[in-house]
Amino acid sequence: MHRFMRAIGFSTEGTRENRKRLLSYVVTSADESRVVSAKEGHLLVEYRKYFGDRIGIIVRGTFEPGESGAEEYFVDYSVPFLKAVAISSTDRVTFESFADKLEYVGICDDYRLGMPLIFYLQNMNELLSQTEPVQNRAIDVFHVSLSALSVKGSIMMPIEKSESDEQLMKKRKRERDELYRRAKTGDESAIENITIEDMDTYSIVKKKSKEEDVFSLVDSYFMPVGIECDQYSILGEIKDVNESINQITGEEVVILDIVANDIFFDVCINRKDLVGEPEIGRRFKGDVWMQGTVAF
């Protein structure tokens, strides 16, 4: 996911030697580190270095015997990240590992989306350090804090809504949430009602979109995009705007508190990749790489 390095202020690709020096700097001057035992008796070590307010790089690797026989640190991979601070979901979470390297995604069964929410797990070493495998626990409900990185986004004006419109939307949301709760328990009538509602909504939007802009009809959305399971296209309301400066490059990044489909999370984007002026109440539209931290 190196293309998301620009989201935290590293927009210049740089040479391979420069990238090596950057990762070496993360390891030697890390703000946080965590060690767990890996397979074959090796130590899996994670280093974190912050380059601004809540933005940084994670480097993961192992200590193994080198050519001299002494233990050496071998870097496996690095990940840019935005530290999440607010609880986005409290629900059932399962974990799946990548096939080609030791990384995990979390799969959250959040009814607000009507589909599983998949996110890259930032605190993988905490998962691996659990004395009892998470899958064996009787209770598998966790607090999840979500954040996201984006390399392309735009600011849109909000949809004008009256107070009565707001009340009607809240009522419909409560009714739909209840349907999703029932559907998760296997209620066939709830599943049928959700299907009918979705078909009706699609029909209405399709008809009105011939005369109106679709973004004046759709207030927010949250849907998968591309072939990566943890990447989404989102449209959500901006609740807060913060700025951070990358200490190495001096590039400005924008951190937005977003609510999309009633899910709260933060989005980090390089200022040069953001079209428009972000303000509270406006909407952010863009593709994001969803990340998350789970409280074990």
N, C-alpha and C positions, 0 to 999 in steps of 0.2 A: 504493500500500500504506500509506496514511496511517493506517488503523485500527490498524496495528501500532506506531504511535508510543507507544501506551499501554504496550506491552510493555517499553519502555526508560524508563518513568517519566513520560511526557507523556500522562496520562489525560484531562486537560481539553482539549476541542476548541479553545477560544479563538477570538478573532476573526481575520479574514483579515489585519488589520494586525499582530496579535501574531505570526502565523505568518511574515509577511514579516520582522519584526524578528528572529525566531529564526534564519531562514535567513541574514539579513545578518550576524548574530553569528557563525554558523558560518564564513562566508566571511572575515570580517575578523579572526577570532581562531583560525583553523584550526590544528590540531596537525600535520596532514599535508596535503600537496598534490601533485598530479601533473599534468603537462601533456603532451598529445599533439596531433599535427596532425590536424585533422578535414578533411572535404570542403570544397572551395572555398577552401582556404587558411586557414580559421578555426582557432583554437586551442581544443581541448576541454580544460577545466580541471576537476579534481575536488578538492574540499576535504573534509577529514574533521575533525570535532570530537568529542572524547570528553567525555561528561557524567557519567562514573562509570567503574568498573572494567570496561573492555572494551565499554562501551555507548556509542553515539554516533549521529551523523547524517552521511550523505554528501550533499553538494550537488554536482550536475554542471551545467555550463553552458558557454557559449562566449564568447570575446572577439570582438566584431564592431563595425564602425563604427556609432556612434550618430548621433543627429540633428545633433550638432555636428561630426560627421566624425571625432572621436576614438574610439579603441577603448573599448568599454564591455563590462562583464560581464553577460550575460543568463542567468538561471537557467532551466534546462530542467526539472529535477525534483530531488526529494530522497528519500533512502532511510534509514530507521532500520536500525541493524545491531548485531549482537553479534560481536565479533572472535573468530574461531575460533583455537585454539592447538594442538590435537592433530591429527595426521594420521588421518583417518577411512577413507580408501581410497587404494589405489594400483592404478589400473586405467586402461583406455582411456577417454578423455574427448573428446567432440565439443562444439561450441558452435553455438548458434543465436541469431540476433538477433530482437528483437521487431519486429513489423510497423509499429507506430505511433511508436516512438521508439528512440533509440540505447541499448539495453540488451541484455544477453545472459543466456542460461541455459546451464549446463553439463549435459551428459547423460553420466552415468557408467554404464558397463556392469558393474555390480557383481553378481556371481553370487549373493551372499548374499541378495539380495532376490528373485531370480527375475524381475526386471523392471528396466528402466532407471531410475536414480535421477536426477531432474531437480532442479536447484537454481539459485537466483538467483546470478549471478556478482558477487561484491563487488568484486574487483579487475579490473574491465573495462578500465581504462586500461592495465594491464600487458599484457593481451591485444592491445589495439590498437597498443601500442608495439613489438611484436615485428617485427624486421626481415624475418623470413621468416614468411609466413602459417602459422599452426599447422596448418591443414588440409593443407599441403604437406609436413609433416615425415614422415620415414620412421618415426619412433618417436612414437606419440601416447599414451603412458602417462604419467600425471602423479600427483603427490601432491596429494590433495584434503583440505582441512580444512573440516569442516562445522559450522555453527551454525544455530540456529533461533529464531524469535520466536513467542510464543504469547499469545493474549488470553483463553484459557479453558482451564483445566486442573484436574485433581484428583489427589490422592494416594491410592494404593491399597496395601493390605498385600500382601506377597509370598506366593507359593504355597509351602506347606511341602513341602520335598523332602528325602529321605534321601540319604545318600552314594551308595547304589547307584543311586538315581534320577538323580543328577548324572552319574555315570559313563555310564549308559545314554543320557542326553541328549547327552553329548559324542560318544559313539560314533555315534549317529544323525546328529548334525550333520556329523561327518567324512564319513560315507557320502553324505549329501545334497549336501555341498559338492563331492564328487567327481563326483556325477551332474550337477550344474550345470556343472562344468568340461567334462565330456564333451559335454553338450548344446550348449554354446557352440561346440564344434567341429563340430557337425552330427551327432553320434552319435544315430541314430534310436532305438536301444534305450534310451538314457539318457532321451530325451525321453518315450518311452512309459512308463518306470518312474516318472518325476516326475509324469506325468499320473495314473497309477494311484494313487500315494501321496497326491496331493492329493484325489482322489475318496474314498479310504478315510478320510483325515483329516476331510473334510467330513462324511462319513456318521457317524463316531464322535462328533464334536462335536455334530452335530444331534441324535443319539440321547440323549447324556448331558445336553445342555442342557435337556431336558424336566424333569430332576430336580435338576440342579446349576446354579449360577451360571456363565455362560460364562467369566467372568474367573478362575474357579478352575480352568478347563481350559486357557485360553490364557495362556501366560506372557508373551509379547510379540508385537506385530505392527507392521507398517509398511505402510500402504496409502494410495493417493491419495484425496483428498476434494475435493469441489466441482469447479468448472470450471477453476480455475487449475492449471496443470501442475506447479507447484513447491510445492503445499500438500498436506500429508499428515495423516492421523490416526495417532497412534502410541501404543503402550504399551510402556514400557521400564523397565528397572531403574535406580535411582538409584545412581551410583557415588560422587558427591561433591556437596556442597551449599555454595554461596557466596552472599553477599548483597552488594548494591551500592546506594548511595544516589544518586539523580539530583541533581546539584549545583544545578540550576536550580529544580526543583519540590520537592525534599526527599522524593520518593516512593521507597519501597523496592522494589527488584526482586530476584528470586531467580534465580540462575544454577545450573542443574542439569547435572551430567555424566551423560549417559544412554547406555545401551547397549540398542538395540532391533534384533532380528534380527542380532545380532553386529556391528552398526555403531555406533561410538562418535561422539557429537557432543554439543554443548552446547545447552541450551534456556534462553532468557531469558523470564521472565514477571513481570508486575507482581504484587506480593504480594497486592493486593486481588482479583486475578483467579484466585488459586490457592486451591482448596478443600482443606483438610487441612494437616497438618504434614509437610514434606519431611524425610526422614531416609535415610541410606545404607542400602540394602537394600530399601527400599520401592519402589513403582513409580509412575511418572508416566503419566497418561493425558490426552491432549489433542490439539487440532488445531494444527499448526505451519506456519509459512512457512519452508521450507528455504533456507538461504543457504550459500555456500561460497567459499573462496579456493583458487585453483590455483597451485601452484609451477611457473612456466614456466622 
